[in-house]
Amino acid sequence: MLKDASYLRETHPDLGQYFKPEYALRPIPQAFIQAIENGATYQNPGY
């Protein structure tokens, strides 16, 4: 739905002017959420 600004410009013209594809949010995969639920078992590489 948010591949480009056309949908946003049609529904919310005031916001559509500021849309950039790199700003689109993507859902976090369930497998990743389950992997970091404990927090202690997940380590961010480089930290």
mmCIF entry with sequence, helices, sheets and N, C-alpha, C, O atoms, coordinates in Angstrom:
data_MODEL
# 
_entry.id   MODEL 
# 
_entity.id                         1 
_entity.type                       polymer 
_entity.pdbx_number_of_molecules   1 
# 
_entity_poly.entity_id                      1 
_entity_poly.type                           'polypeptide(L)' 
_entity_poly.nstd_linkage                   no 
_entity_poly.nstd_monomer                   no 
_entity_poly.pdbx_seq_one_letter_code       MLKDASYLRETHPDLGQYFKPEYALRPIPQAFIQAIENGATYQNPGY 
_entity_poly.pdbx_seq_one_letter_code_can   MLKDASYLRETHPDLGQYFKPEYALRPIPQAFIQAIENGATYQNPGY 
_entity_poly.pdbx_strand_id                 A 
# 
loop_
_entity_poly_seq.entity_id 
_entity_poly_seq.num 
_entity_poly_seq.mon_id 
_entity_poly_seq.hetero 
1 1  MET n 
1 2  LEU n 
1 3  LYS n 
1 4  ASP n 
1 5  ALA n 
1 6  SER n 
1 7  TYR n 
1 8  LEU n 
1 9  ARG n 
1 10 GLU n 
1 11 THR n 
1 12 HIS n 
1 13 PRO n 
1 14 ASP n 
1 15 LEU n 
1 16 GLY n 
1 17 GLN n 
1 18 TYR n 
1 19 PHE n 
1 20 LYS n 
1 21 PRO n 
1 22 GLU n 
1 23 TYR n 
1 24 ALA n 
1 25 LEU n 
1 26 ARG n 
1 27 PRO n 
1 28 ILE n 
1 29 PRO n 
1 30 GLN n 
1 31 ALA n 
1 32 PHE n 
1 33 ILE n 
1 34 GLN n 
1 35 ALA n 
1 36 ILE n 
1 37 GLU n 
1 38 ASN n 
1 39 GLY n 
1 40 ALA n 
1 41 THR n 
1 42 TYR n 
1 43 GLN n 
1 44 ASN n 
1 45 PRO n 
1 46 GLY n 
1 47 TYR n 
# 
_struct_asym.id          A 
_struct_asym.entity_id   1 
# 
loop_
_struct_conf.conf_type_id 
_struct_conf.id 
_struct_conf.pdbx_PDB_helix_id 
_struct_conf.beg_label_comp_id 
_struct_conf.beg_label_asym_id 
_struct_conf.beg_label_seq_id 
_struct_conf.pdbx_beg_PDB_ins_code 
_struct_conf.end_label_comp_id 
_struct_conf.end_label_asym_id 
_struct_conf.end_label_seq_id 
_struct_conf.pdbx_end_PDB_ins_code 
_struct_conf.beg_auth_comp_id 
_struct_conf.beg_auth_asym_id 
_struct_conf.beg_auth_seq_id 
_struct_conf.end_auth_comp_id 
_struct_conf.end_auth_asym_id 
_struct_conf.end_auth_seq_id 
_struct_conf.pdbx_PDB_helix_class 
_struct_conf.details 
_struct_conf.pdbx_PDB_helix_length 
HELX_P HELX_P1 AA1 SER A 6  ? THR A 11 ? SER A 6  THR A 11 1 ? 6 
HELX_P HELX_P2 AA2 PRO A 13 ? GLY A 16 ? PRO A 13 GLY A 16 1 ? 4 
HELX_P HELX_P3 AA3 PRO A 21 ? TYR A 23 ? PRO A 21 TYR A 23 5 ? 3 
HELX_P HELX_P4 AA4 GLN A 30 ? ILE A 36 ? GLN A 30 ILE A 36 1 ? 7 
# 
_struct_conf_type.id          HELX_P 
_struct_conf_type.criteria    ? 
_struct_conf_type.reference   ? 
# 
loop_
_atom_site.group_PDB 
_atom_site.id 
_atom_site.type_symbol 
_atom_site.label_atom_id 
_atom_site.label_alt_id 
_atom_site.label_comp_id 
_atom_site.label_asym_id 
_atom_site.label_entity_id 
_atom_site.label_seq_id 
_atom_site.pdbx_PDB_ins_code 
_atom_site.Cartn_x 
_atom_site.Cartn_y 
_atom_site.Cartn_z 
_atom_site.occupancy 
_atom_site.B_iso_or_equiv 
_atom_site.pdbx_formal_charge 
_atom_site.auth_seq_id 
_atom_site.auth_comp_id 
_atom_site.auth_asym_id 
_atom_site.auth_atom_id 
_atom_site.pdbx_PDB_model_num 
ATOM 1   N N  . MET A 1 1  ? 0.818  -1.191  0.000  1.00 0.00 ? 1  MET A N  1 
ATOM 2   C CA . MET A 1 1  ? 0.000  0.000   0.000  1.00 0.00 ? 1  MET A CA 1 
ATOM 3   C C  . MET A 1 1  ? 0.865  1.259   0.000  1.00 0.00 ? 1  MET A C  1 
ATOM 4   O O  . MET A 1 1  ? 0.470  2.274   -0.573 1.00 0.00 ? 1  MET A O  1 
ATOM 5   N N  . LEU A 1 2  ? 2.019  1.210   0.622  1.00 0.00 ? 2  LEU A N  1 
ATOM 6   C CA . LEU A 1 2  ? 2.854  2.407   0.696  1.00 0.00 ? 2  LEU A CA 1 
ATOM 7   C C  . LEU A 1 2  ? 4.123  2.263   -0.157 1.00 0.00 ? 2  LEU A C  1 
ATOM 8   O O  . LEU A 1 2  ? 5.215  2.624   0.281  1.00 0.00 ? 2  LEU A O  1 
ATOM 9   N N  . LYS A 1 3  ? 3.969  1.736   -1.371 1.00 0.00 ? 3  LYS A N  1 
ATOM 10  C CA . LYS A 1 3  ? 5.111  1.650   -2.271 1.00 0.00 ? 3  LYS A CA 1 
ATOM 11  C C  . LYS A 1 3  ? 5.505  3.022   -2.797 1.00 0.00 ? 3  LYS A C  1 
ATOM 12  O O  . LYS A 1 3  ? 6.676  3.292   -3.065 1.00 0.00 ? 3  LYS A O  1 
ATOM 13  N N  . ASP A 1 4  ? 4.503  3.880   -2.939 1.00 0.00 ? 4  ASP A N  1 
ATOM 14  C CA . ASP A 1 4  ? 4.754  5.248   -3.378 1.00 0.00 ? 4  ASP A CA 1 
ATOM 15  C C  . ASP A 1 4  ? 3.748  6.165   -2.704 1.00 0.00 ? 4  ASP A C  1 
ATOM 16  O O  . ASP A 1 4  ? 2.942  5.712   -1.891 1.00 0.00 ? 4  ASP A O  1 
ATOM 17  N N  . ALA A 1 5  ? 3.788  7.413   -3.026 1.00 0.00 ? 5  ALA A N  1 
ATOM 18  C CA . ALA A 1 5  ? 2.958  8.401   -2.332 1.00 0.00 ? 5  ALA A CA 1 
ATOM 19  C C  . ALA A 1 5  ? 1.551  8.516   -2.896 1.00 0.00 ? 5  ALA A C  1 
ATOM 20  O O  . ALA A 1 5  ? 0.745  9.269   -2.349 1.00 0.00 ? 5  ALA A O  1 
ATOM 21  N N  . SER A 1 6  ? 1.223  7.808   -3.956 1.00 0.00 ? 6  SER A N  1 
ATOM 22  C CA . SER A 1 6  ? -0.084 7.992   -4.604 1.00 0.00 ? 6  SER A CA 1 
ATOM 23  C C  . SER A 1 6  ? -1.247 7.680   -3.662 1.00 0.00 ? 6  SER A C  1 
ATOM 24  O O  . SER A 1 6  ? -2.201 8.456   -3.607 1.00 0.00 ? 6  SER A O  1 
ATOM 25  N N  . TYR A 1 7  ? -1.200 6.580   -2.926 1.00 0.00 ? 7  TYR A N  1 
ATOM 26  C CA . TYR A 1 7  ? -2.280 6.247   -2.000 1.00 0.00 ? 7  TYR A CA 1 
ATOM 27  C C  . TYR A 1 7  ? -2.399 7.307   -0.906 1.00 0.00 ? 7  TYR A C  1 
ATOM 28  O O  . TYR A 1 7  ? -3.499 7.747   -0.573 1.00 0.00 ? 7  TYR A O  1 
ATOM 29  N N  . LEU A 1 8  ? -1.277 7.702   -0.363 1.00 0.00 ? 8  LEU A N  1 
ATOM 30  C CA . LEU A 1 8  ? -1.300 8.681   0.712  1.00 0.00 ? 8  LEU A CA 1 
ATOM 31  C C  . LEU A 1 8  ? -1.775 10.048  0.223  1.00 0.00 ? 8  LEU A C  1 
ATOM 32  O O  . LEU A 1 8  ? -2.475 10.754  0.947  1.00 0.00 ? 8  LEU A O  1 
ATOM 33  N N  . ARG A 1 9  ? -1.408 10.417  -0.977 1.00 0.00 ? 9  ARG A N  1 
ATOM 34  C CA . ARG A 1 9  ? -1.865 11.702  -1.531 1.00 0.00 ? 9  ARG A CA 1 
ATOM 35  C C  . ARG A 1 9  ? -3.365 11.700  -1.771 1.00 0.00 ? 9  ARG A C  1 
ATOM 36  O O  . ARG A 1 9  ? -4.016 12.736  -1.634 1.00 0.00 ? 9  ARG A O  1 
ATOM 37  N N  . GLU A 1 10 ? -3.930 10.529  -2.133 1.00 0.00 ? 10 GLU A N  1 
ATOM 38  C CA . GLU A 1 10 ? -5.375 10.439  -2.357 1.00 0.00 ? 10 GLU A CA 1 
ATOM 39  C C  . GLU A 1 10 ? -6.142 10.516  -1.040 1.00 0.00 ? 10 GLU A C  1 
ATOM 40  O O  . GLU A 1 10 ? -7.184 11.165  -0.962 1.00 0.00 ? 10 GLU A O  1 
ATOM 41  N N  . THR A 1 11 ? -5.631 9.860   -0.017 1.00 0.00 ? 11 THR A N  1 
ATOM 42  C CA . THR A 1 11 ? -6.364 9.786   1.242  1.00 0.00 ? 11 THR A CA 1 
ATOM 43  C C  . THR A 1 11 ? -6.028 10.919  2.204  1.00 0.00 ? 11 THR A C  1 
ATOM 44  O O  . THR A 1 11 ? -6.904 11.402  2.921  1.00 0.00 ? 11 THR A O  1 
ATOM 45  N N  . HIS A 1 12 ? -4.773 11.345  2.226  1.00 0.00 ? 12 HIS A N  1 
ATOM 46  C CA . HIS A 1 12 ? -4.315 12.416  3.129  1.00 0.00 ? 12 HIS A CA 1 
ATOM 47  C C  . HIS A 1 12 ? -3.344 13.320  2.371  1.00 0.00 ? 12 HIS A C  1 
ATOM 48  O O  . HIS A 1 12 ? -2.130 13.192  2.524  1.00 0.00 ? 12 HIS A O  1 
ATOM 49  N N  . PRO A 1 13 ? -3.871 14.228  1.559  1.00 0.00 ? 13 PRO A N  1 
ATOM 50  C CA . PRO A 1 13 ? -2.998 15.056  0.726  1.00 0.00 ? 13 PRO A CA 1 
ATOM 51  C C  . PRO A 1 13 ? -1.991 15.882  1.520  1.00 0.00 ? 13 PRO A C  1 
ATOM 52  O O  . PRO A 1 13 ? -0.884 16.137  1.046  1.00 0.00 ? 13 PRO A O  1 
ATOM 53  N N  . ASP A 1 14 ? -2.369 16.299  2.723  1.00 0.00 ? 14 ASP A N  1 
ATOM 54  C CA . ASP A 1 14 ? -1.444 17.106  3.507  1.00 0.00 ? 14 ASP A CA 1 
ATOM 55  C C  . ASP A 1 14 ? -0.231 16.304  3.965  1.00 0.00 ? 14 ASP A C  1 
ATOM 56  O O  . ASP A 1 14 ? 0.846  16.873  4.146  1.00 0.00 ? 14 ASP A O  1 
ATOM 57  N N  . LEU A 1 15 ? -0.382 14.996  4.157  1.00 0.00 ? 15 LEU A N  1 
ATOM 58  C CA . LEU A 1 15 ? 0.740  14.154  4.557  1.00 0.00 ? 15 LEU A CA 1 
ATOM 59  C C  . LEU A 1 15 ? 1.484  13.571  3.356  1.00 0.00 ? 15 LEU A C  1 
ATOM 60  O O  . LEU A 1 15 ? 2.682  13.301  3.440  1.00 0.00 ? 15 LEU A O  1 
ATOM 61  N N  . GLY A 1 16 ? 0.784  13.376  2.248  1.00 0.00 ? 16 GLY A N  1 
ATOM 62  C CA . GLY A 1 16 ? 1.374  12.765  1.070  1.00 0.00 ? 16 GLY A CA 1 
ATOM 63  C C  . GLY A 1 16 ? 2.572  13.505  0.526  1.00 0.00 ? 16 GLY A C  1 
ATOM 64  O O  . GLY A 1 16 ? 3.457  12.894  -0.073 1.00 0.00 ? 16 GLY A O  1 
ATOM 65  N N  . GLN A 1 17 ? 2.617  14.797  0.720  1.00 0.00 ? 17 GLN A N  1 
ATOM 66  C CA . GLN A 1 17 ? 3.737  15.576  0.198  1.00 0.00 ? 17 GLN A CA 1 
ATOM 67  C C  . GLN A 1 17 ? 5.043  15.262  0.913  1.00 0.00 ? 17 GLN A C  1 
ATOM 68  O O  . GLN A 1 17 ? 6.120  15.520  0.376  1.00 0.00 ? 17 GLN A O  1 
ATOM 69  N N  . TYR A 1 18 ? 4.961  14.706  2.124  1.00 0.00 ? 18 TYR A N  1 
ATOM 70  C CA . TYR A 1 18 ? 6.155  14.424  2.904  1.00 0.00 ? 18 TYR A CA 1 
ATOM 71  C C  . TYR A 1 18 ? 6.589  12.955  2.837  1.00 0.00 ? 18 TYR A C  1 
ATOM 72  O O  . TYR A 1 18 ? 7.612  12.589  3.416  1.00 0.00 ? 18 TYR A O  1 
ATOM 73  N N  . PHE A 1 19 ? 5.826  12.116  2.142  1.00 0.00 ? 19 PHE A N  1 
ATOM 74  C CA . PHE A 1 19 ? 6.115  10.684  2.112  1.00 0.00 ? 19 PHE A CA 1 
ATOM 75  C C  . PHE A 1 19 ? 7.373  10.384  1.317  1.00 0.00 ? 19 PHE A C  1 
ATOM 76  O O  . PHE A 1 19 ? 7.578  10.920  0.228  1.00 0.00 ? 19 PHE A O  1 
ATOM 77  N N  . LYS A 1 20 ? 8.204  9.527   1.869  1.00 0.00 ? 20 LYS A N  1 
ATOM 78  C CA . LYS A 1 20 ? 9.359  8.978   1.172  1.00 0.00 ? 20 LYS A CA 1 
ATOM 79  C C  . LYS A 1 20 ? 9.349  7.481   1.430  1.00 0.00 ? 20 LYS A C  1 
ATOM 80  O O  . LYS A 1 20 ? 9.112  7.061   2.563  1.00 0.00 ? 20 LYS A O  1 
ATOM 81  N N  . PRO A 1 21 ? 9.600  6.658   0.408  1.00 0.00 ? 21 PRO A N  1 
ATOM 82  C CA . PRO A 1 21 ? 9.541  5.200   0.599  1.00 0.00 ? 21 PRO A CA 1 
ATOM 83  C C  . PRO A 1 21 ? 10.449 4.686   1.710  1.00 0.00 ? 21 PRO A C  1 
ATOM 84  O O  . PRO A 1 21 ? 10.126 3.688   2.354  1.00 0.00 ? 21 PRO A O  1 
ATOM 85  N N  . GLU A 1 22 ? 11.558 5.337   1.940  1.00 0.00 ? 22 GLU A N  1 
ATOM 86  C CA . GLU A 1 22 ? 12.466 4.865   2.986  1.00 0.00 ? 22 GLU A CA 1 
ATOM 87  C C  . GLU A 1 22 ? 11.917 5.107   4.393  1.00 0.00 ? 22 GLU A C  1 
ATOM 88  O O  . GLU A 1 22 ? 12.464 4.594   5.369  1.00 0.00 ? 22 GLU A O  1 
ATOM 89  N N  . TYR A 1 23 ? 10.833 5.892   4.501  1.00 0.00 ? 23 TYR A N  1 
ATOM 90  C CA . TYR A 1 23 ? 10.216 6.138   5.800  1.00 0.00 ? 23 TYR A CA 1 
ATOM 91  C C  . TYR A 1 23 ? 9.158  5.097   6.155  1.00 0.00 ? 23 TYR A C  1 
ATOM 92  O O  . TYR A 1 23 ? 8.677  5.068   7.288  1.00 0.00 ? 23 TYR A O  1 
ATOM 93  N N  . ALA A 1 24 ? 8.792  4.246   5.204  1.00 0.00 ? 24 ALA A N  1 
ATOM 94  C CA . ALA A 1 24 ? 7.743  3.259   5.448  1.00 0.00 ? 24 ALA A CA 1 
ATOM 95  C C  . ALA A 1 24 ? 8.209  2.260   6.497  1.00 0.00 ? 24 ALA A C  1 
ATOM 96  O O  . ALA A 1 24 ? 9.343  1.784   6.459  1.00 0.00 ? 24 ALA A O  1 
ATOM 97  N N  . LEU A 1 25 ? 7.326  1.951   7.425  1.00 0.00 ? 25 LEU A N  1 
ATOM 98  C CA . LEU A 1 25 ? 7.631  0.990   8.473  1.00 0.00 ? 25 LEU A CA 1 
ATOM 99  C C  . LEU A 1 25 ? 7.238  -0.404  8.023  1.00 0.00 ? 25 LEU A C  1 
ATOM 100 O O  . LEU A 1 25 ? 6.247  -0.596  7.319  1.00 0.00 ? 25 LEU A O  1 
ATOM 101 N N  . ARG A 1 26 ? 8.021  -1.350  8.436  1.00 0.00 ? 26 ARG A N  1 
ATOM 102 C CA . ARG A 1 26 ? 7.724  -2.739  8.117  1.00 0.00 ? 26 ARG A CA 1 
ATOM 103 C C  . ARG A 1 26 ? 7.521  -3.501  9.412  1.00 0.00 ? 26 ARG A C  1 
ATOM 104 O O  . ARG A 1 26 ? 8.156  -3.193  10.420 1.00 0.00 ? 26 ARG A O  1 
ATOM 105 N N  . PRO A 1 27 ? 6.642  -4.491  9.395  1.00 0.00 ? 27 PRO A N  1 
ATOM 106 C CA . PRO A 1 27 ? 6.392  -5.256  10.617 1.00 0.00 ? 27 PRO A CA 1 
ATOM 107 C C  . PRO A 1 27 ? 7.608  -6.069  11.033 1.00 0.00 ? 27 PRO A C  1 
ATOM 108 O O  . PRO A 1 27 ? 8.406  -6.485  10.193 1.00 0.00 ? 27 PRO A O  1 
ATOM 109 N N  . ILE A 1 28 ? 7.739  -6.288  12.319 1.00 0.00 ? 28 ILE A N  1 
ATOM 110 C CA . ILE A 1 28 ? 8.819  -7.126  12.845 1.00 0.00 ? 28 ILE A CA 1 
ATOM 111 C C  . ILE A 1 28 ? 8.362  -8.575  12.747 1.00 0.00 ? 28 ILE A C  1 
ATOM 112 O O  . ILE A 1 28 ? 7.283  -8.897  13.246 1.00 0.00 ? 28 ILE A O  1 
ATOM 113 N N  . PRO A 1 29 ? 9.135  -9.462  12.126 1.00 0.00 ? 29 PRO A N  1 
ATOM 114 C CA . PRO A 1 29 ? 8.730  -10.861 11.995 1.00 0.00 ? 29 PRO A CA 1 
ATOM 115 C C  . PRO A 1 29 ? 8.533  -11.524 13.362 1.00 0.00 ? 29 PRO A C  1 
ATOM 116 O O  . PRO A 1 29 ? 9.281  -11.260 14.303 1.00 0.00 ? 29 PRO A O  1 
ATOM 117 N N  . GLN A 1 30 ? 7.529  -12.379 13.458 1.00 0.00 ? 30 GLN A N  1 
ATOM 118 C CA . GLN A 1 30 ? 7.211  -13.051 14.707 1.00 0.00 ? 30 GLN A CA 1 
ATOM 119 C C  . GLN A 1 30 ? 8.384  -13.882 15.201 1.00 0.00 ? 30 GLN A C  1 
ATOM 120 O O  . GLN A 1 30 ? 8.618  -13.942 16.408 1.00 0.00 ? 30 GLN A O  1 
ATOM 121 N N  . ALA A 1 31 ? 9.125  -14.522 14.313 1.00 0.00 ? 31 ALA A N  1 
ATOM 122 C CA . ALA A 1 31 ? 10.281 -15.331 14.715 1.00 0.00 ? 31 ALA A CA 1 
ATOM 123 C C  . ALA A 1 31 ? 11.324 -14.465 15.421 1.00 0.00 ? 31 ALA A C  1 
ATOM 124 O O  . ALA A 1 31 ? 11.948 -14.911 16.384 1.00 0.00 ? 31 ALA A O  1 
ATOM 125 N N  . PHE A 1 32 ? 11.515 -13.250 14.956 1.00 0.00 ? 32 PHE A N  1 
ATOM 126 C CA . PHE A 1 32 ? 12.481 -12.351 15.585 1.00 0.00 ? 32 PHE A CA 1 
ATOM 127 C C  . PHE A 1 32 ? 11.991 -11.922 16.961 1.00 0.00 ? 32 PHE A C  1 
ATOM 128 O O  . PHE A 1 32 ? 12.773 -11.859 17.909 1.00 0.00 ? 32 PHE A O  1 
ATOM 129 N N  . ILE A 1 33 ? 10.703 -11.627 17.073 1.00 0.00 ? 33 ILE A N  1 
ATOM 130 C CA . ILE A 1 33 ? 10.139 -11.232 18.362 1.00 0.00 ? 33 ILE A CA 1 
ATOM 131 C C  . ILE A 1 33 ? 10.305 -12.353 19.376 1.00 0.00 ? 33 ILE A C  1 
ATOM 132 O O  . ILE A 1 33 ? 10.673 -12.107 20.525 1.00 0.00 ? 33 ILE A O  1 
ATOM 133 N N  . GLN A 1 34 ? 10.035 -13.585 18.954 1.00 0.00 ? 34 GLN A N  1 
ATOM 134 C CA . GLN A 1 34 ? 10.180 -14.722 19.856 1.00 0.00 ? 34 GLN A CA 1 
ATOM 135 C C  . GLN A 1 34 ? 11.640 -14.924 20.252 1.00 0.00 ? 34 GLN A C  1 
ATOM 136 O O  . GLN A 1 34 ? 11.918 -15.353 21.372 1.00 0.00 ? 34 GLN A O  1 
ATOM 137 N N  . ALA A 1 35 ? 12.567 -14.625 19.362 1.00 0.00 ? 35 ALA A N  1 
ATOM 138 C CA . ALA A 1 35 ? 13.984 -14.811 19.659 1.00 0.00 ? 35 ALA A CA 1 
ATOM 139 C C  . ALA A 1 35 ? 14.486 -13.804 20.687 1.00 0.00 ? 35 ALA A C  1 
ATOM 140 O O  . ALA A 1 35 ? 15.417 -14.103 21.434 1.00 0.00 ? 35 ALA A O  1 
ATOM 141 N N  . ILE A 1 36 ? 13.886 -12.615 20.737 1.00 0.00 ? 36 ILE A N  1 
ATOM 142 C CA . ILE A 1 36 ? 14.391 -11.592 21.654 1.00 0.00 ? 36 ILE A CA 1 
ATOM 143 C C  . ILE A 1 36 ? 13.498 -11.390 22.876 1.00 0.00 ? 36 ILE A C  1 
ATOM 144 O O  . ILE A 1 36 ? 13.736 -10.467 23.656 1.00 0.00 ? 36 ILE A O  1 
ATOM 145 N N  . GLU A 1 37 ? 12.468 -12.235 23.066 1.00 0.00 ? 37 GLU A N  1 
ATOM 146 C CA . GLU A 1 37 ? 11.589 -12.071 24.222 1.00 0.00 ? 37 GLU A CA 1 
ATOM 147 C C  . GLU A 1 37 ? 12.366 -12.140 25.527 1.00 0.00 ? 37 GLU A C  1 
ATOM 148 O O  . GLU A 1 37 ? 12.098 -11.375 26.453 1.00 0.00 ? 37 GLU A O  1 
ATOM 149 N N  . ASN A 1 38 ? 13.315 -13.044 25.602 1.00 0.00 ? 38 ASN A N  1 
ATOM 150 C CA . ASN A 1 38 ? 14.105 -13.186 26.818 1.00 0.00 ? 38 ASN A CA 1 
ATOM 151 C C  . ASN A 1 38 ? 15.067 -12.016 26.976 1.00 0.00 ? 38 ASN A C  1 
ATOM 152 O O  . ASN A 1 38 ? 15.333 -11.588 28.099 1.00 0.00 ? 38 ASN A O  1 
ATOM 153 N N  . GLY A 1 39 ? 15.580 -11.504 25.896 1.00 0.00 ? 39 GLY A N  1 
ATOM 154 C CA . GLY A 1 39 ? 16.507 -10.381 25.955 1.00 0.00 ? 39 GLY A CA 1 
ATOM 155 C C  . GLY A 1 39 ? 17.932 -10.821 26.246 1.00 0.00 ? 39 GLY A C  1 
ATOM 156 O O  . GLY A 1 39 ? 18.874 -10.317 25.634 1.00 0.00 ? 39 GLY A O  1 
ATOM 157 N N  . ALA A 1 40 ? 18.095 -11.735 27.152 1.00 0.00 ? 40 ALA A N  1 
ATOM 158 C CA . ALA A 1 40 ? 19.430 -12.211 27.501 1.00 0.00 ? 40 ALA A CA 1 
ATOM 159 C C  . ALA A 1 40 ? 19.997 -13.116 26.411 1.00 0.00 ? 40 ALA A C  1 
ATOM 160 O O  . ALA A 1 40 ? 21.215 -13.241 26.283 1.00 0.00 ? 40 ALA A O  1 
ATOM 161 N N  . THR A 1 41 ? 19.133 -13.742 25.631 1.00 0.00 ? 41 THR A N  1 
ATOM 162 C CA . THR A 1 41 ? 19.612 -14.659 24.590 1.00 0.00 ? 41 THR A CA 1 
ATOM 163 C C  . THR A 1 41 ? 19.918 -13.935 23.292 1.00 0.00 ? 41 THR A C  1 
ATOM 164 O O  . THR A 1 41 ? 20.496 -14.533 22.384 1.00 0.00 ? 41 THR A O  1 
ATOM 165 N N  . TYR A 1 42 ? 19.554 -12.683 23.177 1.00 0.00 ? 42 TYR A N  1 
ATOM 166 C CA . TYR A 1 42 ? 19.802 -11.939 21.952 1.00 0.00 ? 42 TYR A CA 1 
ATOM 167 C C  . TYR A 1 42 ? 20.927 -10.953 22.164 1.00 0.00 ? 42 TYR A C  1 
ATOM 168 O O  . TYR A 1 42 ? 20.943 -10.208 23.144 1.00 0.00 ? 42 TYR A O  1 
ATOM 169 N N  . GLN A 1 43 ? 21.862 -10.955 21.244 1.00 0.00 ? 43 GLN A N  1 
ATOM 170 C CA . GLN A 1 43 ? 22.961 -10.000 21.301 1.00 0.00 ? 43 GLN A CA 1 
ATOM 171 C C  . GLN A 1 43 ? 23.038 -9.299  19.953 1.00 0.00 ? 43 GLN A C  1 
ATOM 172 O O  . GLN A 1 43 ? 23.145 -9.948  18.912 1.00 0.00 ? 43 GLN A O  1 
ATOM 173 N N  . ASN A 1 44 ? 22.985 -7.995  19.973 1.00 0.00 ? 44 ASN A N  1 
ATOM 174 C CA . ASN A 1 44 ? 23.109 -7.214  18.765 1.00 0.00 ? 44 ASN A CA 1 
ATOM 175 C C  . ASN A 1 44 ? 24.560 -7.269  18.304 1.00 0.00 ? 44 ASN A C  1 
ATOM 176 O O  . ASN A 1 44 ? 25.450 -6.872  19.055 1.00 0.00 ? 44 ASN A O  1 
ATOM 177 N N  . PRO A 1 45 ? 24.825 -7.752  17.086 1.00 0.00 ? 45 PRO A N  1 
ATOM 178 C CA . PRO A 1 45 ? 26.207 -7.846  16.613 1.00 0.00 ? 45 PRO A CA 1 
ATOM 179 C C  . PRO A 1 45 ? 26.915 -6.493  16.645 1.00 0.00 ? 45 PRO A C  1 
ATOM 180 O O  . PRO A 1 45 ? 26.353 -5.480  16.228 1.00 0.00 ? 45 PRO A O  1 
ATOM 181 N N  . GLY A 1 46 ? 28.128 -6.485  17.132 1.00 0.00 ? 46 GLY A N  1 
ATOM 182 C CA . GLY A 1 46 ? 28.909 -5.268  17.185 1.00 0.00 ? 46 GLY A CA 1 
ATOM 183 C C  . GLY A 1 46 ? 28.836 -4.535  18.521 1.00 0.00 ? 46 GLY A C  1 
ATOM 184 O O  . GLY A 1 46 ? 29.525 -3.535  18.722 1.00 0.00 ? 46 GLY A O  1 
ATOM 185 N N  . TYR A 1 47 ? 28.007 -5.027  19.427 1.00 0.00 ? 47 TYR A N  1 
ATOM 186 C CA . TYR A 1 47 ? 27.886 -4.383  20.727 1.00 0.00 ? 47 TYR A CA 1 
ATOM 187 C C  . TYR A 1 47 ? 28.384 -5.293  21.823 1.00 0.00 ? 47 TYR A C  1 
ATOM 188 O O  . TYR A 1 47 ? 28.360 -4.918  22.995 1.00 0.00 ? 47 TYR A O  1 
# 
